[in-house]
């Protein structure tokens, strides 16, 4: 059984950084958080270590992602219009979705 929140919306001006809130207050050492853009896995926190998939999503996020190890929130640096779309963050049985629009 999966629990999903309503889709949240975020917007940002092109070139600015944007933080996508995972809605998790804390990540425990043995938990795993995954971020996806559309169907592409782009980042993961596991055992408090970040892994970025720079070749995923046609390489569009290369060197532009940061993860907060405490909350699992994802920051996109120097946003581009091609970053617009649906992002999902999952932990165990919880999935949160964010619709990002870059103007």
C-alpha atoms as an extended CHARMM CRD file, in Angstrom:
* protein
*
       103  EXT
         1         1  UNK       CA              0.0000000000        0.0000000000        0.0000000000  PROA      1               0.0000000000
         2         2  UNK       CA              1.3460000000        3.3880000000       -1.0120000000  PROA      2               0.0000000000
         3         3  UNK       CA              0.3550000000        6.7120000000        0.5040000000  PROA      3               0.0000000000
         4         4  UNK       CA              0.4020000000        9.7000000000       -1.8400000000  PROA      4               0.0000000000
         5         5  UNK       CA             -0.1590000000       13.3710000000       -1.0690000000  PROA      5               0.0000000000
         6         6  UNK       CA             -1.8970000000       15.7220000000       -3.4760000000  PROA      6               0.0000000000
         7         7  UNK       CA              0.2960000000       17.1440000000       -6.2300000000  PROA      7               0.0000000000
         8         8  UNK       CA              2.0370000000       20.3180000000       -5.0580000000  PROA      8               0.0000000000
         9         9  UNK       CA              3.0270000000       23.0970000000       -7.4460000000  PROA      9               0.0000000000
        10        10  UNK       CA              6.2530000000       25.1070000000       -7.4940000000  PROA      10              0.0000000000
        11        11  UNK       CA              7.4080000000       27.7800000000       -9.9160000000  PROA      11              0.0000000000
        12        12  UNK       CA             10.7060000000       29.5370000000      -10.4560000000  PROA      12              0.0000000000
        13        13  UNK       CA             12.2700000000       31.9880000000      -12.8840000000  PROA      13              0.0000000000
        14        14  UNK       CA             14.8050000000       30.4660000000      -15.2690000000  PROA      14              0.0000000000
        15        15  UNK       CA             18.3560000000       30.7410000000      -13.9260000000  PROA      15              0.0000000000
        16        16  UNK       CA             17.3240000000       30.7380000000      -10.2650000000  PROA      16              0.0000000000
        17        17  UNK       CA             17.6880000000       27.8560000000       -7.8250000000  PROA      17              0.0000000000
        18        18  UNK       CA             14.6150000000       26.0610000000       -6.5460000000  PROA      18              0.0000000000
        19        19  UNK       CA             14.2510000000       23.6900000000       -3.5910000000  PROA      19              0.0000000000
        20        20  UNK       CA             11.7050000000       20.9070000000       -3.8770000000  PROA      20              0.0000000000
        21        21  UNK       CA             10.5030000000       19.9610000000       -0.4070000000  PROA      21              0.0000000000
        22        22  UNK       CA             10.3490000000       16.2250000000        0.2240000000  PROA      22              0.0000000000
        23        23  UNK       CA              7.7560000000       16.7610000000        3.0170000000  PROA      23              0.0000000000
        24        24  UNK       CA              9.8150000000       14.4490000000        5.2350000000  PROA      24              0.0000000000
        25        25  UNK       CA             10.9690000000       15.9730000000        8.5150000000  PROA      25              0.0000000000
        26        26  UNK       CA             13.8980000000       13.6310000000        9.0290000000  PROA      26              0.0000000000
        27        27  UNK       CA             15.6730000000       10.7710000000        7.2840000000  PROA      27              0.0000000000
        28        28  UNK       CA             16.9410000000        7.9420000000        9.4310000000  PROA      28              0.0000000000
        29        29  UNK       CA             20.2540000000        6.2750000000        8.6710000000  PROA      29              0.0000000000
        30        30  UNK       CA             18.7470000000        3.1020000000        7.2130000000  PROA      30              0.0000000000
        31        31  UNK       CA             16.1250000000        4.8450000000        5.0540000000  PROA      31              0.0000000000
        32        32  UNK       CA             16.3130000000        5.4110000000        1.3210000000  PROA      32              0.0000000000
        33        33  UNK       CA             14.8460000000        8.4030000000       -0.5150000000  PROA      33              0.0000000000
        34        34  UNK       CA             14.5040000000        8.4610000000       -4.3120000000  PROA      34              0.0000000000
        35        35  UNK       CA             13.8180000000       11.4450000000       -6.5580000000  PROA      35              0.0000000000
        36        36  UNK       CA             12.4940000000       10.9890000000      -10.0930000000  PROA      36              0.0000000000
        37        37  UNK       CA             11.8760000000       13.4290000000      -12.9190000000  PROA      37              0.0000000000
        38        38  UNK       CA              9.0820000000       11.8980000000      -14.9950000000  PROA      38              0.0000000000
        39        39  UNK       CA             10.1600000000        8.2350000000      -15.0870000000  PROA      39              0.0000000000
        40        40  UNK       CA             13.8980000000        8.9600000000      -14.7360000000  PROA      40              0.0000000000
        41        41  UNK       CA             15.6760000000        8.2970000000      -11.4290000000  PROA      41              0.0000000000
        42        42  UNK       CA             17.8070000000       11.4120000000      -10.8430000000  PROA      42              0.0000000000
        43        43  UNK       CA             18.9100000000       11.2430000000       -7.1860000000  PROA      43              0.0000000000
        44        44  UNK       CA             18.9530000000        8.9740000000       -4.1540000000  PROA      44              0.0000000000
        45        45  UNK       CA             19.8600000000        9.3140000000       -0.4840000000  PROA      45              0.0000000000
        46        46  UNK       CA             20.8700000000        6.0440000000        1.1290000000  PROA      46              0.0000000000
        47        47  UNK       CA             22.6720000000        5.7070000000        4.4620000000  PROA      47              0.0000000000
        48        48  UNK       CA             22.9080000000        9.5230000000        4.5190000000  PROA      48              0.0000000000
        49        49  UNK       CA             24.9240000000        9.5400000000        1.2620000000  PROA      49              0.0000000000
        50        50  UNK       CA             23.8030000000       11.2210000000       -1.9440000000  PROA      50              0.0000000000
        51        51  UNK       CA             23.9420000000        9.5460000000       -5.3260000000  PROA      51              0.0000000000
        52        52  UNK       CA             23.1780000000       11.5580000000       -8.4610000000  PROA      52              0.0000000000
        53        53  UNK       CA             22.3880000000        9.9510000000      -11.8040000000  PROA      53              0.0000000000
        54        54  UNK       CA             24.0090000000       12.4770000000      -14.1370000000  PROA      54              0.0000000000
        55        55  UNK       CA             23.2800000000       10.4800000000      -17.2910000000  PROA      55              0.0000000000
        56        56  UNK       CA             19.6130000000       10.0400000000      -16.4210000000  PROA      56              0.0000000000
        57        57  UNK       CA             17.0320000000       12.2690000000      -18.1310000000  PROA      57              0.0000000000
        58        58  UNK       CA             19.4500000000       12.8200000000      -21.0220000000  PROA      58              0.0000000000
        59        59  UNK       CA             21.9890000000       14.4390000000      -18.6990000000  PROA      59              0.0000000000
        60        60  UNK       CA             19.9000000000       17.5740000000      -18.1940000000  PROA      60              0.0000000000
        61        61  UNK       CA             20.6660000000       17.8170000000      -14.4420000000  PROA      61              0.0000000000
        62        62  UNK       CA             24.4250000000       17.1940000000      -14.5820000000  PROA      62              0.0000000000
        63        63  UNK       CA             26.1750000000       19.1200000000      -11.7620000000  PROA      63              0.0000000000
        64        64  UNK       CA             22.9900000000       21.0550000000      -10.8950000000  PROA      64              0.0000000000
        65        65  UNK       CA             21.4620000000       18.9800000000       -8.0840000000  PROA      65              0.0000000000
        66        66  UNK       CA             21.9470000000       19.0850000000       -4.3130000000  PROA      66              0.0000000000
        67        67  UNK       CA             20.2810000000       16.9320000000       -1.6540000000  PROA      67              0.0000000000
        68        68  UNK       CA             19.6130000000       17.7760000000        1.9710000000  PROA      68              0.0000000000
        69        69  UNK       CA             20.6740000000       14.6800000000        3.9360000000  PROA      69              0.0000000000
        70        70  UNK       CA             18.4390000000       15.5880000000        6.8840000000  PROA      70              0.0000000000
        71        71  UNK       CA             15.1340000000       16.0880000000        5.0380000000  PROA      71              0.0000000000
        72        72  UNK       CA             15.7050000000       14.6350000000        1.5680000000  PROA      72              0.0000000000
        73        73  UNK       CA             14.7440000000       17.9090000000       -0.1220000000  PROA      73              0.0000000000
        74        74  UNK       CA             16.1860000000       18.4220000000       -3.6180000000  PROA      74              0.0000000000
        75        75  UNK       CA             17.6530000000       21.7040000000       -4.8850000000  PROA      75              0.0000000000
        76        76  UNK       CA             18.0120000000       22.4010000000       -8.6010000000  PROA      76              0.0000000000
        77        77  UNK       CA             20.6660000000       25.0290000000       -9.3190000000  PROA      77              0.0000000000
        78        78  UNK       CA             20.4590000000       27.3200000000      -12.3610000000  PROA      78              0.0000000000
        79        79  UNK       CA             16.9840000000       26.1140000000      -13.3630000000  PROA      79              0.0000000000
        80        80  UNK       CA             16.0580000000       25.7750000000      -17.0360000000  PROA      80              0.0000000000
        81        81  UNK       CA             12.7100000000       25.6450000000      -18.7960000000  PROA      81              0.0000000000
        82        82  UNK       CA             13.4670000000       22.0110000000      -19.6710000000  PROA      82              0.0000000000
        83        83  UNK       CA             13.3690000000       21.2610000000      -15.9140000000  PROA      83              0.0000000000
        84        84  UNK       CA              9.6010000000       21.8630000000      -15.9220000000  PROA      84              0.0000000000
        85        85  UNK       CA              7.5300000000       18.7690000000      -15.1950000000  PROA      85              0.0000000000
        86        86  UNK       CA              6.5640000000       16.2410000000      -12.5510000000  PROA      86              0.0000000000
        87        87  UNK       CA              8.9950000000       15.2490000000       -9.7990000000  PROA      87              0.0000000000
        88        88  UNK       CA              8.2970000000       12.4270000000       -7.3640000000  PROA      88              0.0000000000
        89        89  UNK       CA             10.0560000000       11.7030000000       -4.1090000000  PROA      89              0.0000000000
        90        90  UNK       CA              9.5260000000        8.3740000000       -2.4070000000  PROA      90              0.0000000000
        91        91  UNK       CA             10.4020000000        6.8220000000        0.9260000000  PROA      91              0.0000000000
        92        92  UNK       CA              9.1520000000        3.3920000000        1.9380000000  PROA      92              0.0000000000
        93        93  UNK       CA              5.4430000000        3.5210000000        1.0830000000  PROA      93              0.0000000000
        94        94  UNK       CA              5.0980000000        7.3170000000        0.8240000000  PROA      94              0.0000000000
        95        95  UNK       CA              5.1970000000        9.1310000000       -2.5190000000  PROA      95              0.0000000000
        96        96  UNK       CA              5.0070000000       12.9140000000       -2.9310000000  PROA      96              0.0000000000
        97        97  UNK       CA              4.6240000000       14.6300000000       -6.3000000000  PROA      97              0.0000000000
        98        98  UNK       CA              5.6290000000       18.1710000000       -7.2430000000  PROA      98              0.0000000000
        99        99  UNK       CA              4.7610000000       19.8970000000      -10.5060000000  PROA      99              0.0000000000
       100       100  UNK       CA              7.5820000000       22.3520000000      -11.2760000000  PROA      100             0.0000000000
       101       101  UNK       CA              7.1850000000       25.1810000000      -13.7650000000  PROA      101             0.0000000000
       102       102  UNK       CA             10.2650000000       27.1410000000      -14.8460000000  PROA      102             0.0000000000
       103       103  UNK       CA              9.4310000000       30.4660000000      -16.5580000000  PROA      103             0.0000000000
